[in-house]
Structures are given as structure tokens and as C-alpha cells.
Amino acid sequence: MDEHSYRKPRPHLPTKEDIAQYEDVWERFPRAPQEKKLWTPAFTTGVAIIAVGILLLLIRFIFGLGSITNLSSGFPWGLWIAFDVVVGIALASGGFVTAALVYIFNLGKYSPLVRPALVTALLGYAMAAFGVFIDVGRWWQLYNPVLPWHWQGSSALFEVALCVMSYLLVLIIEFAPTVIDKLSTNKDSKLKRFAIRIRPILEKVMILFIILGVVISTMHQSSLGSIMLLMSHRLHALWFTPWLPLLFLMSAIAVGMHVVIVESMLSAKTFGRRIEMPLLSGLAKRSIAFLGLYVIIKLMDLIWADEFTMLFTSWWGLLWWVEVLLFGMVPVFLLSFKAFRRDPRWLFWISWMVIGGLILNRFNVYLFAVQAYDGWTYFPTMWEVIVSASIVAFIFVGYKYLSNKFPVLHKEEGLAKA
């Protein structure tokens, strides 16, 4: 049997000889569980933060939103929507970005980054969906959007809800090959036979789900901007623009690349691996076009709307400049030089700069630059911050656990050369 013959459909159950040959193939497969020490101080701290968050959520579900939040009729959306959902969905875009690069644009050298990015996306979208769950007042009716008689085809919020749920399901399916690879090494012969038999089927249909995931992601990433087009009477002019859907999509693509860079570097430090600098440097170079075009569109839009002078007449203009400098201008300038792109420390902090700029942008559009109704104010409570921190901790803890127990990361000797 040749190296890839296990991919061919078999009309019969795998024999013991098939399993033995498959095990030999799997040993040469370029991904493997890390199997490092799990309960490190950082991992334990993350679990502790999650435990505190769970206790606070019990209070929230028993006594209502008012028991731990400062949300009100004047500010029904606060930290949990702006950060846990809107920022979380944007930062989870690395999954569809890397999948598009490898499977649609045929840039196979980035394949070592796909599975880790998909795991990060899966955890990120799961927590974003959970963020909606804890923020909705009548959480027991959250299933309503999936019921056909409640569909609202003209609603951007409905489209986001449906797409996020659909993409979360797609991500679970895309994670299936990782589980199958894990099962292929199980001592239970029945599980091994199941893994060998199901793998060819998954390989035949997976490209359909990858394309579906990319399409769905582009829809809801842009629709998160479309939602705020309904807020023209409340959103500050420096951020309100008909280009919001395009800006949200472009910024999500750009930040997705830098989230993959940060995730890869943190993963290398956590598991004692070498940093995949040729791949990460190439990814950073590809982000320059999106970051640069994003800044150009924002500037040209203000000039066209005759609002450019507002950047110099109020503190709102200062906030706008901080956002654009962090997310576009400074990173584009630095990444234009090979020396910065190829230096791990510089690339790490540039990527964090881009991530910080994206976070500030989403907070501006969904929270800071939204004009309050008379008499209403909002500032998150300490409990809201802790719950959000527990969601972030879950992503880090979940990533380490899955990478430790499942073949998520490539074996170092199998890494592609960029």
C-alpha cells in the first residue's frame, strides 16, 4: 500500500493489516499531539478565572442582568457585545483567512497554520455565541432565529445570527479530521477501523465546507458593520459611513493574519517549538495591502464627506487617530521593511499593535462613539470585566488542551518551507 492509499474508499471493513499499514502512514503524518505538561501556572490561573466567571454567570442567570451588569434601556449593549461578540468574531477570522489562502488560492506553504487557526476560530466563535447567550435578556428563547416562521430576511442582525450559528457548525465539521487522526492511534481496534473508513469521505467533502465557511464568514464579518448603518442618528460622524460593511470585512481579514501570527508565536513558546518565521513573515507581508487600503478608504471617505477637519477639532479626532495609527499607518510602515517582518520580537509586537487597533475600532463603533440617550450612562462593572476575562481564559485554556491532546500542530520536521 502506498503512502496515500488509505484515502481511497474501501468496500470492506479494514483488516488488521490495513490498520498496521495505516499506523505506519500516520507516523509520517506531519501533525501530532504535543503531550507536554498541562497544569502549568498559566493553565491553572486560566482555569481559576474560568471558575470565577462561572460563579458570576450563575448569579446572572438566577437574578438577571441587573445583578452583575450596568446595562440599561439606554445602553442595552455593553462590554459583552462590544468585546465578547463583535471583537471576538473579528479576532476569530484567522480560521477562514488561512483556509482561503491554502484551499482557495492554492498557497499550500501555509498549510501548517490552518489547523491551529481553525482551532482558535472554533473556540473564538463558540465564546462569541456564548457571549450573545449571556447578554440576551430572554436567553431561553435564543433558538428563535432558527425557526422559519421567525426569519427576517431584511434584518442584518438576523443574518449575523444565522451566519454565526452556521459557521460554528462548519468549524466543528472542519475540526473532525483532527479527531479522526486522534482516533486512528486509539488502542480500540473498532475506533481505528472507523477512523480509517471515515477519513476518505471527509477528504472528499471537506473542500465544500471550507468554501462554505469562507463565504459565510465574509457575509457576517461585513454585516456586523451593516448593523451600525441603522444607527446614523447615534453613531459619531467620524465612524458612521456607508463603507462600514467593507471596512469591517477588510479589517477582519487583516487582523486575522496577525492573530494567526500571535497564536503561532505563543504556541511555539508554550510547547517549546521553533517559530515558523518564513511563514509568519509571508503572512505579515500579505496583510500590508489590506491594512493600507483600509486606511486609505477611511481617509478618503472623510474627505469626500467634508468631515476631515473634524479630526483636528475635538478629542474624538484624537481617538480616531489613535485607532488608525495602531491598526494601519504604523504597522504598514514597519511591515514594509524586511528587517521588521523577519524579526520575531518586532513582528510579535507589530501584530499586537494591529490587534489593539482592531479592538479599539470595534469599541469605537459599538460603544465609545455611540451617543447616549439623555440621562443614560454606562460603564462596565468589575463583574462584567471578569466574565469577559473568563471567556478569553477559556480560549487560551481550550487551545492548549486541544493542541496537547489532539494532532493540531505540525511535527517540526514536517513544516513547509516558505
Helices and strands as residue ranges (DSSP letters): G 5-7, H 16-27, H 41-63, G 65-67, H 79-79, I 80-87, H 88-91, H 94-99, I 100-104, G 108-113, H 114-135, G 139-141, G 144-146, G 148-150, H 156-183, H 189-227, G 228-231, H 244-271, H 277-304, G 308-312, H 315-324, I 325-329, H 330-335, H 338-341, H 344-363, I 364-368, H 382-405, G 412-414
